[in-house]
Amino acid sequence: MEEIKRLLLEEKAALLADIREKTGKQNKTHSDIGDAIDSSVEEQERELELLLQDREQARLKGIENALQRMESDDFGYCEECGEDISKKRLLAVPLTRMCINCQSTEERSRLAQNVFSRADYTSQVLSDE
Ligand SMILES: [Zn+2]
């Protein structure tokens, strides 16, 4: 488990550094820009940046959450069936909350749902004609 914790801490540090670097760059860009750059381009870039930041923040939150669960000894169990998640899986995807069995069951049912809604849609289109 220590191995996974180290992995998470490393990723957290990397993410924090990344976010900090971006925020710093963003501020710098702003003071340098003036009126020279088309504001709509600037706007788009800022939106993209914010979107990326959102994703990074979400990931950071996930890591912190996992670390917290590790502290309270609640880490590494499947949320669906309560079984231990294999260490190999945790090393590959430390933020996962499901064991491989439940994950694949869920993916299968999601896939089935997609197929079903597609079939539904097709039949609707056909009945319209
Ligand atoms: Zn499970």
Boltz pocket constraint, residues with backbone or C-beta under 6 A from the ligand:
constraints:
  - pocket:
      binder: B
      contacts: [[A, 78], [A, 79], [A, 80], [A, 81], [A, 82], [A, 83], [A, 98], [A, 99], [A, 100], [A, 101], [A, 102], [A, 103]]
      max_distance: 6.0
